[in-house]
Structures are given as C-alpha cells and as structure tokens.
Amino acid sequence: MQQLVNFSTYEVDLERFNNNWSEVQQFCSDEGLDGVELLYGTDPGDNIPPSDLVKTVHFPGWFGWTRTWTDPHSIPDNAEPAEIEYFFGAEDPKRLFSRFSSLLNIAHDLNTSYGVLHVSHVELDEVFTRQFRRKSHEILFAAASFVNAVAASYPGGEPPVPIAFENLWWPGLTYQSDEELQFFMDLLQFDNWIFLLDTGHLMNHLQVKTEQEGIKQVLSTLKRLSPRTRDRIRSIHLQCSTSGQYQKTYFHCPPPQGFEDLSYRERMAKLIHHIPHIDEHRPFSQKECRDIISLIEPDTLVHEFITGSRDELKEKIRKQKRAINF
C-alpha cells in the first residue's frame, strides 16, 4: 500500500516549500511517504513536478459539472467566466469533454496510478438548504454517460489512466445505497476505473459528532456494501470530520438574504466560510481507524488534510500515522 499526502499546484501549497518540488520530495521522504496526490485545476504549464513525486492526481471539483453535460441550455448566458471555469467546468458539453480529456492526458504523462473525479452535483444555494433538486440516480446516470463518452474516444475504449470515483455528501456517489452503486457500475462501459472512499466525506453525510461514532458508522456503512462494490474501492482519502453538530445548527436553512443577486465570487465567499466547518479534514487520532483500512485493504492511502503551514502538515501526518500504526 502506497501512502501519499494531498498537494496542489496552487501558490498556497507551493510557497510553503519555496516553490521547489525538490523540497516537497524531501518532505515526503522525511515523513515516510511515497509521494503526493496532486490537485490541479488546469494545465500546469512549465511548473511540472517530478513524475516520481506525483503518484496520483485529483481533477478539479466542479460543483455543477453534470448540469453542463446533461442540460447545457440551463447555463445562464451571463454566467461569469469564473463560474464557467470553476462551477460548471466548461461552457458546453464539447468543451467539458475536451477539458477532461486534457486532464486525463496530463495524468497519463505524469505516469500516475489514477485520477480522481467527484461524482456529485450541488447548486450553491443547496449547500445551505439541503433541498437538492437532483437525485443521486440522476447524477450517477449523468456521470456514467460522460465518462463512457470520454473513455470511448481513447484506443480500446479505455481511459489512459484509471478514473477514481470519489464520494461526497451531496447527491451522487455517497456509499449509502448499494443498489445505486450497482446501477452506476452496470452503466460503465469500460473497466479502467476504481472507487475511492473519502472517510471524512462519508462522515459528513452521516453527520457524526465524534470520531468514535464516525469510525463505527463508516465501518457499518462499508459492511453493508456488496463484495462486488467493496472490491472496487482501491483507494482511501483518510481524514476525520465530525461536523454533525455544526450541520445541525447552521444548515437546512435559507441562504443569506439576497444570495441569488450576488456575483459568483460573492456567493462563493459566503460558502467558503461554511464548507471547511463541514469538511474538516483533520487527522484521525483513535487506533480503531485501522479497522477501516483493514476492511478495504486499499492499494493507496492518501493523508488528506487542510493545513495552514508546513509544520502543521507535518504534525497532522505524524498524528494520523501514529493512529494507523504505519
């Protein structure tokens, strides 16, 4: 099992390491890690990290990308460039197809083990209200249609790297229904894919309030999945999130007054305050989290944290590694 840490091409991460990939590489070596799972939003250009550092990649987390694929006419004519880029993923299905193919090609050029795709959809106001307009079945169908089309464009009908489908706590892939997962798997027309379990995202969906409760509920959820489904979970984003009380207190409510009249950036600014309180990305501290790893036996484990400094990242990696005893 390879162990990685999340990293990105964004300045907030690179400046901690003096914009020097060699320092990132040395940091991983010092912490007993095999490398990084690299998040990139666009073509990294000239700032390409060493291929022996990047083991997996994470594609952009476009909140509304399935809408672009299935209902492009719903994209407002006056949508801001940032909204097109970061929420919808592209201005139309053709451009979304091209953009995702380019990201897959970069992952292939970096010789990575997989590329992560969020299988979910949420409108910005729904982050507050939780009154979702689209059901998980609809999102799973749309996602399968999209990746099938992309895969079919490659030789042999297989993407150049495995696509790792990641769960969130919004409609789509949540691991709550094995029937829905079987439905999704049966729609896929290629074999170069895996499931990726994000433990914190699952804990967010379950709205747990303590780490102990979260571990128990994650294990219970996974044990209800069929062997066919569970065998496809080949990677874990290991992180702890116990935001149940926060969600109970601050969500399932109307968005701020005048929210829909704000610009995209202004609406996102309202969300940026809330989302880290839901998705905490803290290290596990209790050794029982090992049971999740033992049940899945993944090929890859990613220590995925939100941190404010290099020292904080080191501290969180070491804390979680003590918990899992690796």
Protein Blocks (a to p, Z undefined) as FASTA:
>chain_A
ZZdddddfbfklmmmnoopaklmmmmmmmnopabdcdddfbdnkjmcccfklmmbdcddd
dfklmmmmmmmmlpcfklcfklmmmmnopabfklmmmmmmmmmmmmmmnopabdcddddd
ddfklmmnopafbdfklmmmmmmmmmmmmmmmpghhiafbdcdddddfbecjeolamklm
mmmmmmpccfbdcddddfklmmmmnopabfklmmmmmmmmmmmpcfklmmmmmbdcdddd
dfklmmmmmgoiacdehklmpcfklmmmmmmmmmmmmmnopacfbfklmmmmmmnopabd
cdddddfbfklmmmmmmmmmmmnoZZ
